[in-house]
């Protein structure tokens, strides 16, 4: 226990260093929260909160962290996972492109950049969008995110205490954060196209015949029956209903040529 306390004291002193996941997992939320940073840009009028950088045990030159930012003129808090990799010349580019969590959810890319260092190594930075709801859920159990590149993959493990501490820091630095969600608004579905409606016409006077008694070459009452059958057999498929109605009307005309109104 004494050794752990000493380790935590060293961690606090070296807050700028990347920490391995097992060390992060043993730290208290208070310690992790105290090491998260808050930056204020008075020119851009933006507040940014950054969690401590975590370095996976299985990859040299890779680290990741949670970030949140909010502009003064917006009610939205943007949350993201930022990952940085530094690969040698022989390893070449990773070409990181997408990420998935352990539940199969694809995380949208938020930002991406790359550069070649003086020693010919290549640095790549990529960020992925997450929502407050996603973080609240991840704060209750360990979560892993896999980042995919062209020829490599990287697992990013998140411990609940790390996410809890990050969210506590965000809520303290950005009071409106809990009410702000970075998830995109749901897209409204287009209004459905109405199915072809049966045609109704006023009853003709006795002994008269009008062109309005026919539609698509068939009597109105026949058309109405065909349209009703198409709607019943192809519910929701309005283009299919139109095609079926035309086919049925053409077939009726071929079987009943004498019922077709004379051409003007």
C-alpha positions in Angstrom: 0.0 0.0 0.0 2.9 2.3 0.8 4.5 1.6 -2.5 1.3 2.4 -4.3 1.0 5.7 -2.5 4.6 6.5 -3.6 3.8 5.6 -7.2 0.8 7.9 -7.2 2.9 10.7 -5.8 5.4 10.2 -8.6 2.5 10.2 -11.1 1.2 13.5 -9.9 4.7 15.0 -10.3 4.9 13.6 -13.8 1.5 14.6 -14.9 2.7 15.5 -18.4 3.9 12.0 -19.0 1.9 9.3 -20.7 0.6 6.6 -18.2 0.1 2.9 -18.9 -3.5 1.6 -18.6 -2.7 -0.5 -15.5 -1.5 2.5 -13.6 -4.5 4.6 -14.7 -6.8 1.8 -13.5 -5.3 1.9 -10.0 -5.6 5.7 -9.6 -8.6 7.4 -7.9 -11.0 9.5 -9.8 -9.8 12.5 -7.7 -6.2 12.0 -8.8 -7.1 11.5 -12.4 -9.4 14.5 -12.3 -6.7 16.7 -10.9 -4.3 15.8 -13.7 -6.9 16.5 -16.4 -6.3 20.0 -17.9 -8.5 22.9 -18.8 -7.5 25.4 -21.5 -9.2 28.6 -22.3 -8.8 30.4 -25.6 -10.0 33.9 -25.1 -9.7 34.7 -28.8 -11.7 31.8 -30.1 -13.9 32.0 -27.0 -13.5 28.2 -26.4 -12.9 26.0 -23.4 -11.2 22.7 -23.8 -10.9 19.9 -21.3 -8.3 17.1 -21.9 -7.9 13.9 -19.9 -4.5 12.6 -19.1 -2.7 10.8 -22.0 -2.7 7.0 -21.8 -0.1 4.9 -23.5 -1.1 1.3 -24.4 1.3 -1.3 -23.1 1.4 -3.1 -26.5 2.5 -0.1 -28.7 5.4 2.2 -28.4 4.8 5.7 -29.6 1.1 5.6 -29.2 -1.0 7.5 -26.7 -4.7 8.6 -26.5 -6.9 10.8 -24.4 -10.5 12.1 -24.0 -11.2 15.7 -25.0 -14.2 18.0 -24.7 -14.6 21.5 -26.1 -17.3 24.1 -26.1 -17.6 27.5 -27.7 -19.2 30.4 -25.8 -21.8 30.9 -28.5 -22.9 27.3 -28.6 -24.8 25.0 -26.2 -23.1 21.9 -27.6 -20.2 20.2 -25.9 -18.1 18.3 -28.4 -16.6 15.1 -27.1 -13.9 13.1 -28.8 -11.2 10.4 -28.4 -7.8 11.7 -29.6 -5.0 9.2 -30.6 -1.5 10.0 -31.6 1.1 7.6 -33.1 4.7 8.1 -33.9 6.2 5.4 -36.1 9.7 4.9 -37.4 10.7 5.3 -41.0 10.8 1.5 -41.4 7.3 1.1 -39.9 6.0 3.8 -42.3 2.5 5.3 -42.2 -0.3 3.6 -40.3 -3.0 5.5 -42.3 -5.5 5.4 -39.4 -8.9 5.7 -40.8 -11.8 4.4 -38.6 -12.6 3.1 -35.1 -15.2 0.8 -33.6 -16.1 0.2 -29.9 -16.5 -3.3 -28.5 -20.2 -3.2 -29.2 -19.7 -2.7 -32.9 -20.5 1.0 -33.0 -18.5 2.9 -35.6 -17.1 6.2 -34.2 -17.1 9.1 -36.7 -13.8 10.7 -37.5 -13.6 14.2 -35.9 -10.2 15.4 -37.1 -7.0 14.0 -38.7 -3.5 15.3 -39.4 0.0 13.9 -40.1 3.6 15.1 -40.5 7.1 13.8 -41.0 9.5 14.5 -38.1 13.1 15.5 -38.4 14.3 12.0 -37.7 12.1 10.7 -40.6 9.6 9.2 -38.2 5.9 9.9 -39.0 3.4 11.3 -36.6 -0.3 10.7 -37.2 -3.1 12.2 -35.1 -6.7 11.2 -35.4 -9.8 12.0 -33.4 -13.2 10.2 -33.2 -16.5 11.6 -32.1 -18.2 10.2 -29.0 -21.4 11.4 -27.3 -22.1 12.2 -23.6 -24.4 9.2 -23.6 -21.6 6.9 -24.8 -19.3 8.3 -22.1 -21.9 7.9 -19.4 -22.3 4.3 -20.3 -18.6 3.7 -20.6 -18.1 5.1 -17.1 -19.9 2.1 -15.7 -17.7 -0.7 -17.1 -14.3 -1.1 -18.9 -14.6 -0.2 -22.6 -12.2 -0.9 -25.5 -12.0 0.9 -28.8 -10.2 -0.5 -31.8 -8.6 2.0 -34.3 -8.0 0.5 -37.8 -5.3 1.6 -40.2 -4.4 0.4 -43.6 -2.1 -2.4 -42.4 -2.4 -2.3 -38.6 -4.8 -2.0 -35.7 -4.6 -0.4 -32.2 -6.7 -1.2 -29.1 -7.5 1.7 -26.8 -8.6 0.5 -23.3 -10.7 2.9 -21.1 -11.2 2.2 -17.4 -14.4 3.4 -15.8 -12.4 5.6 -13.3 -10.6 7.4 -16.1 -13.9 8.3 -17.8 -15.6 9.2 -14.5 -12.7 11.6 -13.6 -12.8 13.2 -17.1 -16.5 13.8 -17.0 -16.2 15.3 -13.5 -13.6 17.7 -14.8 -15.8 18.6 -17.8 -18.8 19.2 -15.5 -16.7 21.5 -13.3 -15.1 23.4 -16.1 -18.2 23.6 -18.4 -21.3 23.7 -16.1 -23.7 23.2 -19.0 -22.0 20.0 -20.1 -24.5 17.5 -18.6 -27.3 19.1 -20.5 -25.4 19.3 -23.8 -25.1 16.3 -26.0 -22.6 16.0 -28.9 -24.6 13.4 -30.7 -25.9 14.5 -34.1 -29.7 15.3 -34.2 -31.7 12.5 -35.7 -32.5 12.9 -39.3 -36.2 13.3 -40.1 -37.5 10.7 -42.4 -39.0 12.0 -45.6 -42.7 12.1 -45.8 -44.1 9.0 -47.4 -45.4 9.3 -50.9 -49.1 8.8 -51.1 -50.3 5.7 -52.9 -52.4 6.2 -56.0 -55.8 7.2 -54.7 -58.9 5.8 -56.2 -60.7 8.2 -58.5 -64.2 9.2 -57.8 -66.4 11.0 -60.2 -69.9 12.4 -60.0 -72.5 10.0 -61.4 -73.3 10.9 -65.0 -76.8 12.0 -66.0 -79.1 9.2 -67.2 -78.4 8.2 -70.7 -75.1 10.0 -71.0 -71.5 8.8 -71.1 -68.5 11.0 -70.3 -64.8 10.6 -70.6 -64.5 11.0 -66.8 -65.9 7.5 -66.4 -62.5 6.0 -67.5 -59.0 6.1 -66.2 -56.0 4.5 -67.8 -58.4 3.1 -70.4 -60.6 1.2 -68.0 -63.9 2.1 -66.3 -63.5 4.1 -63.1 -65.0 1.3 -60.9 -62.5 -1.2 -62.4 -59.6 1.2 -61.8 -60.7 1.7 -58.2 -60.7 -2.0 -57.6 -57.3 -2.5 -59.2 -55.8 0.4 -57.2 -57.3 -1.1 -53.9 -55.9 -4.5 -54.7 -52.4 -3.0 -55.5 -52.4 -1.1 -52.2 -53.3 -4.3 -50.3 -50.8 -6.5 -52.0 -47.9 -4.0 -52.0 -48.3 -2.0 -48.8 -45.8 0.9 -48.6 -44.3 0.1 -52.1 -45.9 3.0 -54.0 -43.8 2.7 -57.1 -44.6 -1.0 -57.2 -48.3 -0.2 -56.8 -48.2 2.2 -59.8 -46.5 -0.4 -62.0 -49.0 -3.1 -60.9 -51.9 -0.8 -61.6 -50.7 0.0 -65.1 -50.1 -3.7 -65.9 -53.6 -4.7 -64.6 -55.2 -1.9 -66.6 -53.4 -2.9 -69.8 -54.5 -6.5 -69.3 -58.1 -5.4 -68.7 -58.1 -3.4 -71.9 -56.7 -6.4 -73.9 -59.4 -8.7 -72.5 -62.2 -6.1 -72.9 -61.4 -4.1 -76.0 -65.0 -3.0 -76.5 -65.1 -1.4 -73.1 -62.3 1.0 -74.0 -63.6 4.5 -74.7 -63.3 5.5 -78.4 -60.5 7.8 -79.3 -61.5 11.3 -80.1 
